[in-house]
Amino acid sequence: MSLHPTTCHQEISKRPYCGRFAPSPTGDLHLGSLMVAVATALQAHVAGGHWLLRIEDVDETRVVAGSAQRIMHSLQAHGLQWQGEVWIQSQRKARYEQALTQLLTQGDAFFCACSRADLPPGGVYPGTCRDGLPEERSGRAYRLRVDDAQVAFVDTIQGRTEQDLAKDVGDFIIRRADGLFAYQLAVVLDDADQHITQVVRGADLLDSTPRQILLQQRLGLEQPDYFHLPLLLGPDGKKLSKRNFSNPLSDDEPLLGLRLVMALMGHKMPPEIHTVAAFWAWAMAHWDQRLIPRRHSIRLGHTEPAVILQQLQQELII
Ligand SMILES: [Zn+2]
């Protein structure tokens, strides 16, 4: 047995908890991604399981050079240490290719000639190439046939979610026209191959979960539990970005970010915690996922982390 497992071992009778943090290297670690990292590390800790790191760079066109290294540095500065080797999606194309072949062989996937301009407004695929490419058109992308799939699941934080995939999404892309595999396919295979038992991530991915569950079903893979944290929005109501939140985290001042994400997740920490080690000792002893607001998003009241923390602490006292 390896001392540094990169996947969690699967047993027939009992699946040991395995969680992961899976950032995209499209920018630096921000408050929302730190919240996900802290929550998933604590979930793994209280379950006595493993916590793995995966770099989700399947969409190579969006990768920002150096950001994976900066994210790893920030995680360590905040006292977050993953176990084992880091998985990197761009190194797993052979596995994704194998799954695509399986889906094509099963008749679950098809070659599609359509470009965005061929789709109706709203973007739901009308099934044009489902039974073969139209004459004189050549294939560009691969899509999954959704048929009449309705997917429902119970998310730990967001509750019951269901989607009529044919009506809301349509046959969706699993390999893009530029040859890159779609995130939906890659994430499902990575979670299965790393034996992830619980997926902790932001609620912006709640809507893509039914597509991932359908892929798990078609590929014969086990379905993990889902745990979608509220998405953090800037004071302007928009997703956090450089524009509404210019300097959200500092590796030199990790306690501020750590305290802030715990407050956002409903935990009131005592003031006498002055080191990252003391933070983790407290957090591991007091983590209670029932305190997390059961909301799809949280709108921050300010752009200064210290001011937001002060506001939250006042709310938590009341
Ligand atoms: Zn088509």
Residues whose N, C-alpha, C, O or C-beta is under 5 A from the ligand:
A	BS01	ZN	C112 A113 C114 T128 C129
